[in-house]
């Protein structure tokens, strides 16, 4: 039960905003054990896809195999990133903070206090990022892998 609460708690941490006006447009929107079909062939590769409008967002939501309805986005202020990586099913990546430095978007993650299983499972995180920050970003450093942003 504790593991089920961790991702939800991390979403609340990132979405809290801490009083920063830009932070209200930065949030983890969704995290799920899912990936696009082509990702299964290359489990070592991180996938980063950017969506800049509702049509692209909904198409990517479906392409990445995410369940449920996609949330609505204020596209004037935000862009959305889909990040897929493979790792332990017992310790999925939980983003606590995001930073832009030298045109690279990087993250701080929740540190797990327990040992993680050695299985390999896909996990997709959907992030809402302030539009002005995304204008600067050329690469994303996610789970130790630097990946070029797939422009919308």
MDAnalysis code that builds the backbone (N, CA, C; Angstrom):
import MDAnalysis as mda
import numpy as np

u = mda.Universe.empty(456, n_residues=152, atom_resindex=np.repeat(np.arange(152), 3), trajectory=True)
u.add_TopologyAttr("name", ["N", "CA", "C"] * 152)
u.add_TopologyAttr("resid", np.arange(1, 153))
u.add_TopologyAttr("resname", ["UNK", "UNK", "UNK", "UNK", "UNK", "UNK", "UNK", "UNK", "UNK", "UNK", "UNK", "UNK", "UNK", "UNK", "UNK", "UNK", "UNK", "UNK", "UNK", "UNK", "UNK", "UNK", "UNK", "UNK", "UNK", "UNK", "UNK", "UNK", "UNK", "UNK", "UNK", "UNK", "UNK", "UNK", "UNK", "UNK", "UNK", "UNK", "UNK", "UNK", "UNK", "UNK", "UNK", "UNK", "UNK", "UNK", "UNK", "UNK", "UNK", "UNK", "UNK", "UNK", "UNK", "UNK", "UNK", "UNK", "UNK", "UNK", "UNK", "UNK", "UNK", "UNK", "UNK", "UNK", "UNK", "UNK", "UNK", "UNK", "UNK", "UNK", "UNK", "UNK", "UNK", "UNK", "UNK", "UNK", "UNK", "UNK", "UNK", "UNK", "UNK", "UNK", "UNK", "UNK", "UNK", "UNK", "UNK", "UNK", "UNK", "UNK", "UNK", "UNK", "UNK", "UNK", "UNK", "UNK", "UNK", "UNK", "UNK", "UNK", "UNK", "UNK", "UNK", "UNK", "UNK", "UNK", "UNK", "UNK", "UNK", "UNK", "UNK", "UNK", "UNK", "UNK", "UNK", "UNK", "UNK", "UNK", "UNK", "UNK", "UNK", "UNK", "UNK", "UNK", "UNK", "UNK", "UNK", "UNK", "UNK", "UNK", "UNK", "UNK", "UNK", "UNK", "UNK", "UNK", "UNK", "UNK", "UNK", "UNK", "UNK", "UNK", "UNK", "UNK", "UNK", "UNK", "UNK", "UNK", "UNK", "UNK", "UNK", "UNK"])
u.atoms.positions = np.array([
    [0.819, -1.189, 0.000],
    [0.000, 0.000, 0.000],
    [0.867, 1.259, 0.000],
    [1.998, 1.219, 0.732],
    [2.882, 2.373, 0.801],
    [3.402, 2.765, -0.578],
    [3.750, 1.755, -1.406],
    [4.266, 2.030, -2.746],
    [3.226, 2.719, -3.616],
    [1.959, 2.409, -3.413],
    [0.896, 3.036, -4.190],
    [0.732, 4.502, -3.809],
    [1.073, 4.857, -2.589],
    [0.932, 6.230, -2.121],
    [2.092, 7.098, -2.582],
    [3.287, 6.542, -2.735],
    [4.470, 7.327, -3.094],
    [4.304, 8.148, -4.366],
    [3.878, 7.574, -5.503],
    [3.733, 8.401, -6.699],
    [2.720, 9.521, -6.518],
    [1.632, 9.270, -5.828],
    [0.633, 10.317, -5.601],
    [1.209, 11.427, -4.739],
    [1.981, 11.077, -3.731],
    [2.593, 12.082, -2.869],
    [3.591, 12.924, -3.658],
    [4.344, 12.296, -4.542],
    [5.312, 13.038, -5.357],
    [4.613, 13.984, -6.303],
    [3.495, 13.572, -6.870],
    [2.732, 14.460, -7.743],
    [2.302, 15.687, -6.953],
    [1.851, 15.492, -5.735],
    [1.443, 16.636, -4.916],
    [2.631, 17.540, -4.629],
    [3.812, 16.974, -4.398],
    [4.993, 17.792, -4.150],
    [5.343, 18.660, -5.341],
    [5.341, 18.078, -6.524],
    [5.704, 18.836, -7.719],
    [4.633, 19.861, -8.061],
    [3.365, 19.509, -7.862],
    [2.293, 20.410, -8.252],
    [2.012, 21.481, -7.222],
    [2.602, 21.407, -6.050],
    [2.329, 22.386, -5.010],
    [2.735, 23.789, -5.412],
    [3.813, 23.942, -6.195],
    [4.171, 25.236, -6.728],
    [5.071, 26.074, -5.863],
    [5.063, 25.908, -4.571],
    [5.945, 26.635, -3.657],
    [5.924, 28.140, -3.865],
    [4.823, 28.711, -4.334],
    [4.713, 30.148, -4.477],
    [5.336, 30.711, -5.737],
    [5.990, 29.921, -6.537],
    [6.612, 30.378, -7.779],
    [5.542, 30.454, -8.858],
    [5.322, 31.660, -9.468],
    [4.274, 31.778, -10.482],
    [4.471, 30.826, -11.661],
    [5.724, 30.580, -12.072],
    [5.971, 29.647, -13.169],
    [5.626, 28.226, -12.759],
    [5.814, 27.901, -11.493],
    [5.617, 26.531, -11.030],
    [4.169, 26.077, -11.158],
    [3.220, 27.005, -11.209],
    [1.832, 26.578, -11.358],
    [1.591, 25.955, -12.726],
    [2.510, 26.139, -13.660],
    [2.406, 25.519, -14.979],
    [3.379, 24.356, -15.115],
    [3.883, 23.856, -13.986],
    [4.804, 22.731, -13.978],
    [4.266, 21.677, -13.030],
    [4.013, 20.503, -13.562],
    [3.426, 19.456, -12.731],
    [3.576, 18.097, -13.388],
    [3.627, 17.065, -12.566],
    [3.500, 15.707, -13.057],
    [2.005, 15.479, -13.224],
    [1.572, 15.278, -14.465],
    [0.157, 15.093, -14.751],
    [-0.281, 13.645, -14.601],
    [0.646, 12.723, -14.911],
    [0.276, 11.315, -14.924],
    [1.545, 10.471, -14.907],
    [1.471, 9.315, -14.272],
    [2.560, 8.349, -14.291],
    [1.927, 6.968, -14.337],
    [2.415, 6.147, -15.268],
    [1.786, 4.839, -15.460],
    [2.788, 3.848, -16.040],
    [2.616, 2.590, -15.700],
    [3.430, 1.515, -16.275],
    [2.909, 1.245, -17.682],
    [3.379, 2.056, -18.636],
    [2.939, 1.957, -20.027],
    [4.032, 2.530, -20.925],
    [3.966, 2.163, -22.212],
    [4.934, 2.672, -23.193],
    [4.380, 2.436, -24.585],
    [4.852, 3.218, -25.558],
    [4.449, 2.938, -26.940],
    [5.015, 1.590, -27.384],
    [4.358, 0.950, -28.335],
    [4.777, -0.378, -28.792],
    [6.226, -0.422, -29.248],
    [6.678, 0.615, -29.952],
    [8.048, 0.594, -30.477],
    [9.091, 0.631, -29.369],
    [8.737, 1.073, -28.171],
    [9.681, 1.132, -27.055],
    [10.073, -0.256, -26.578],
    [9.170, -1.202, -26.693],
    [9.442, -2.562, -26.223],
    [10.647, -3.181, -26.939],
    [10.902, -2.783, -28.193],
    [12.007, -3.340, -28.974],
    [13.367, -2.835, -28.488],
    [13.392, -1.652, -27.858],
    [14.649, -1.064, -27.404],
    [14.484, -0.549, -25.978],
    [14.471, -1.452, -25.015],
    [14.199, -1.112, -23.623],
    [15.305, -0.278, -22.975],
    [16.463, -0.156, -23.642],
    [17.545, 0.658, -23.087],
    [17.382, 2.138, -23.428],
    [16.491, 2.450, -24.320],
    [16.365, 3.815, -24.822],
    [15.244, 4.567, -24.098],
    [15.532, 5.805, -23.704],
    [14.527, 6.694, -23.140],
    [13.818, 7.403, -24.283],
    [12.518, 7.544, -24.164],
    [11.733, 8.243, -25.183],
    [11.248, 9.558, -24.601],
    [11.447, 10.649, -25.326],
    [10.973, 11.964, -24.920],
    [10.178, 12.541, -26.077],
    [8.916, 12.845, -25.839],
    [8.031, 13.403, -26.863],
    [7.373, 14.646, -26.304],
    [7.406, 15.729, -27.061],
    [6.771, 16.973, -26.642],
    [5.460, 17.171, -27.395],
    [4.448, 17.663, -26.696],
    [3.165, 18.019, -27.312],
    [2.920, 19.503, -27.037],
    [2.496, 20.226, -28.062],
    [2.302, 21.671, -27.920],
    [0.854, 22.107, -28.106],
    [-0.038, 21.159, -28.398],
    [-1.456, 21.506, -28.508],
    [-2.299, 20.297, -28.114],
    [-3.596, 20.518, -27.949],
    [-4.473, 19.464, -27.445],
    [-4.545, 18.263, -28.380],
    [-4.546, 18.507, -29.683],
    [-4.630, 17.407, -30.641],
    [-3.400, 16.494, -30.542],
    [-2.197, 17.091, -30.511],
    [-0.956, 16.312, -30.342],
    [-0.940, 15.579, -29.011],
    [-1.410, 16.263, -27.981],
    [-1.439, 15.699, -26.640],
    [-2.310, 14.445, -26.591],
    [-3.509, 14.527, -27.112],
    [-4.413, 13.378, -27.097],
    [-3.889, 12.232, -27.957],
    [-3.276, 12.576, -29.111],
    [-2.691, 11.533, -29.965],
    [-1.530, 10.845, -29.245],
    [-0.691, 11.619, -28.562],
    [0.433, 11.042, -27.821],
    [-0.061, 10.215, -26.634],
    [-1.096, 10.689, -25.956],
    [-1.682, 9.953, -24.829],
    [-2.069, 8.540, -25.280],
    [-2.733, 8.478, -26.424],
    [-3.141, 7.183, -26.973],
    [-1.926, 6.372, -27.430],
    [-0.979, 7.031, -28.117],
    [0.209, 6.349, -28.640],
    [1.040, 5.712, -27.525],
    [1.131, 6.390, -26.375],
    [1.918, 5.881, -25.256],
    [1.151, 4.840, -24.445],
    [-0.099, 4.565, -24.836],
    [-0.890, 3.517, -24.200],
    [-1.393, 3.874, -22.815],
    [-1.602, 5.161, -22.558],
    [-2.051, 5.590, -21.237],
    [-3.558, 5.405, -21.089],
    [-3.963, 4.994, -19.898],
    [-5.383, 4.741, -19.631],
    [-6.065, 6.017, -19.141],
    [-7.379, 6.000, -19.212],
    [-8.163, 7.125, -18.712],
    [-8.157, 8.289, -19.675],
    [-8.853, 9.333, -19.276],
    [-8.937, 10.537, -20.094],
    [-7.728, 11.425, -19.853],
    [-7.268, 12.065, -20.908],
    [-6.160, 13.000, -20.761],
    [-6.673, 14.280, -20.101],
    [-5.873, 14.875, -19.198],
    [-6.302, 16.112, -18.542],
    [-6.273, 17.288, -19.512],
    [-6.996, 18.346, -19.174],
    [-6.960, 19.543, -20.022],
    [-5.743, 20.381, -19.629],
    [-5.189, 21.079, -20.610],
    [-3.960, 21.852, -20.445],
    [-4.220, 23.292, -20.874],
    [-3.601, 24.253, -20.189],
    [-3.647, 25.655, -20.610],
    [-2.468, 25.869, -21.561],
    [-2.702, 25.652, -22.844],
    [-1.627, 25.625, -23.840],
    [-0.937, 26.964, -24.021],
    [-1.555, 28.058, -23.617],
    [-0.902, 29.374, -23.735],
    [0.296, 29.475, -22.787],
    [0.234, 28.746, -21.656],
    [1.282, 28.829, -20.646],
    [2.166, 27.589, -20.553],
    [1.738, 26.469, -21.151],
    [2.439, 25.221, -20.878],
    [2.664, 24.377, -22.128],
    [3.669, 23.532, -22.035],
    [3.926, 22.446, -22.983],
    [3.864, 21.159, -22.182],
    [3.762, 20.037, -22.872],
    [3.692, 18.748, -22.194],
    [4.783, 17.835, -22.744],
    [5.428, 17.109, -21.842],
    [6.430, 16.117, -22.223],
    [5.955, 14.742, -21.782],
    [6.152, 13.759, -22.663],
    [5.950, 12.354, -22.347],
    [7.340, 11.754, -22.217],
    [7.654, 11.159, -21.069],
    [8.960, 10.558, -20.806],
    [8.762, 9.080, -20.507],
    [9.372, 8.219, -21.305],
    [9.273, 6.784, -21.073],
    [10.664, 6.209, -20.849],
    [10.790, 5.425, -19.797],
    [12.037, 4.700, -19.529],
    [11.669, 3.334, -18.966],
    [12.662, 2.468, -18.865],
    [12.462, 1.133, -18.322],
    [13.285, 0.997, -17.054],
    [12.702, 0.354, -16.052],
    [13.406, 0.142, -14.798],
    [12.620, -0.796, -13.909],
    [12.970, -0.797, -12.650],
    [12.347, -1.681, -11.676],
    [10.867, -1.348, -11.498],
    [10.027, -2.381, -11.487],
    [8.597, -2.156, -11.269],
    [8.303, -1.753, -9.824],
    [9.185, -2.104, -8.906],
    [8.952, -1.760, -7.506],
    [9.464, -0.369, -7.145],
    [10.259, 0.235, -8.017],
    [10.821, 1.561, -7.747],
    [10.742, 2.437, -9.004],
    [9.544, 2.767, -9.478],
    [9.440, 3.596, -10.672],
    [9.974, 5.000, -10.391],
    [10.435, 5.717, -11.416],
    [10.938, 7.068, -11.180],
    [9.804, 7.975, -10.702],
    [10.073, 8.708, -9.630],
    [9.121, 9.677, -9.094],
    [9.835, 11.024, -9.072],
    [9.391, 11.935, -9.903],
    [10.031, 13.244, -10.035],
    [9.599, 14.149, -8.888],
    [10.592, 14.764, -8.227],
    [10.297, 15.687, -7.148],
    [10.544, 17.134, -7.558],
    [11.429, 17.353, -8.516],
    [11.727, 18.721, -8.954],
    [12.303, 18.661, -10.356],
    [12.154, 19.746, -11.108],
    [12.743, 19.834, -12.435],
    [13.469, 21.161, -12.580],
    [14.587, 21.141, -13.332],
    [15.415, 22.318, -13.534],
    [15.842, 22.408, -14.997],
    [16.043, 23.644, -15.472],
    [16.613, 23.867, -16.797],
    [17.962, 24.547, -16.599],
    [19.018, 23.926, -17.163],
    [20.364, 24.463, -17.071],
    [21.078, 24.170, -18.380],
    [21.612, 25.198, -19.030],
    [22.325, 25.037, -20.301],
    [21.501, 24.259, -21.320],
    [20.244, 24.619, -21.487],
    [19.339, 24.044, -22.479],
    [19.008, 22.573, -22.228],
    [19.255, 22.104, -20.979],
    [18.930, 20.729, -20.607],
    [17.940, 20.742, -19.448],
    [16.842, 20.013, -19.623],
    [15.865, 19.824, -18.558],
    [16.279, 18.581, -17.784],
    [16.465, 18.710, -16.474],
    [16.848, 17.573, -15.644],
    [15.946, 17.520, -14.412],
    [16.064, 16.443, -13.647],
    [15.122, 16.176, -12.572],
    [15.818, 15.703, -11.308],
    [15.178, 15.961, -10.170],
    [15.513, 15.323, -8.905],
    [14.439, 14.270, -8.671],
    [14.857, 13.105, -8.192],
    [13.950, 11.982, -8.017],
    [13.812, 11.608, -6.550],
    [12.718, 10.949, -6.250],
    [12.514, 10.365, -4.945],
    [13.546, 9.265, -4.754],
    [14.208, 9.254, -3.612],
    [15.157, 8.177, -3.287],
    [14.409, 7.110, -2.499],
    [14.512, 5.877, -2.941],
    [13.845, 4.767, -2.261],
    [14.731, 4.251, -1.131],
    [14.109, 3.939, 0.005],
    [14.829, 3.418, 1.166],
    [14.973, 1.898, 1.133],
    [14.316, 1.264, 0.191],
    [14.319, -0.194, 0.125],
    [15.001, -0.659, -1.157],
    [15.329, -1.949, -1.195],
    [15.908, -2.503, -2.414],
    [14.833, -2.626, -3.483],
    [15.232, -2.372, -4.713],
    [14.308, -2.463, -5.844],
    [14.450, -3.828, -6.509],
    [13.374, -4.290, -7.113],
    [13.430, -5.557, -7.847],
    [14.265, -5.368, -9.108],
    [14.763, -6.466, -9.657],
    [15.638, -6.386, -10.833],
    [14.880, -6.632, -12.137],
    [13.558, -6.577, -12.087],
    [12.782, -6.737, -13.319],
    [12.848, -5.456, -14.153],
    [12.345, -5.532, -15.360],
    [12.376, -4.406, -16.281],
    [10.950, -4.100, -16.729],
    [10.486, -2.905, -16.372],
    [9.128, -2.501, -16.718],
    [9.142, -1.085, -17.282],
    [8.327, -0.846, -18.292],
    [8.194, 0.495, -18.865],
    [7.409, 1.381, -17.915],
    [7.786, 2.642, -17.877],
    [7.038, 3.630, -17.109],
    [7.022, 4.931, -17.900],
    [5.841, 5.506, -18.057],
    [5.710, 6.791, -18.744],
    [5.229, 7.837, -17.754],
    [5.921, 8.962, -17.748],
    [5.539, 10.112, -16.938],
    [5.138, 11.223, -17.900],
    [4.014, 11.855, -17.612],
    [3.535, 12.985, -18.410],
    [3.716, 14.240, -17.568],
    [4.512, 15.175, -18.100],
    [4.846, 16.410, -17.382],
    [4.285, 17.635, -18.086],
    [3.769, 18.534, -17.298],
    [3.412, 19.858, -17.809],
    [4.555, 20.791, -17.414],
    [5.132, 21.494, -18.384],
    [6.280, 22.365, -18.142],
    [5.960, 23.758, -18.671],
    [6.375, 24.778, -17.928],
    [6.156, 26.152, -18.356],
    [6.674, 26.348, -19.784],
    [5.834, 26.933, -20.637],
    [6.147, 27.102, -22.063],
    [7.453, 27.874, -22.287],
    [7.705, 28.901, -21.480],
    [8.933, 29.691, -21.676],
    [10.182, 28.870, -21.378],
    [10.108, 27.955, -20.412],
    [11.256, 27.087, -20.130],
    [11.500, 26.126, -21.279],
    [10.435, 25.597, -21.857],
    [10.587, 24.629, -22.944],
    [11.176, 25.259, -24.200],
    [11.028, 26.565, -24.360],
    [11.642, 27.239, -25.513],
    [13.161, 27.129, -25.461],
    [13.743, 27.042, -24.248],
    [15.188, 26.943, -24.061],
    [15.702, 25.514, -24.180],
    [14.843, 24.534, -23.924],
    [15.272, 23.141, -23.787],
    [15.538, 22.484, -25.140],
    [16.728, 21.870, -25.259],
    [17.086, 21.082, -26.437],
    [17.215, 19.603, -26.099],
    [17.621, 19.319, -24.840],
    [17.773, 17.928, -24.411],
    [17.142, 17.727, -23.036],
    [16.813, 16.480, -22.752],
    [16.270, 16.100, -21.455],
    [17.186, 15.041, -20.863],
    [17.594, 15.230, -19.613],
    [18.379, 14.248, -18.876],
    [17.407, 13.531, -17.949],
    [17.059, 12.292, -18.327],
    [16.054, 11.521, -17.596],
    [16.593, 10.132, -17.309],
    [16.623, 9.764, -16.041],
    [17.117, 8.458, -15.614],
    [18.536, 8.212, -16.100],
    [19.355, 9.259, -16.101],
    [20.753, 9.122, -16.477],
    [21.028, 9.147, -17.965],
    [20.008, 9.270, -18.778],
    [20.192, 9.288, -20.234],
    [19.792, 10.653, -20.802],
    [20.691, 11.239, -21.578],
    [20.409, 12.510, -22.234],
    [19.772, 12.226, -23.590],
    [18.609, 12.813, -23.819],
    [17.824, 12.546, -25.029],
    [17.373, 13.864, -25.643],
    [17.482, 13.976, -26.951],
    [16.990, 15.160, -27.640],
    [15.476, 15.206, -27.537],
    [14.943, 16.414, -27.423],
    [13.494, 16.588, -27.344],
    [12.915, 16.407, -28.740],
    [11.921, 15.548, -28.853],
    [11.188, 15.333, -30.107],
    [10.224, 16.501, -30.252],
    [10.592, 17.458, -31.098],
    [9.797, 18.674, -31.272],
    [8.385, 18.349, -31.773],
    [7.432, 19.169, -31.339],
    [6.050, 18.955, -31.821],
    [5.905, 19.299, -33.283],
])
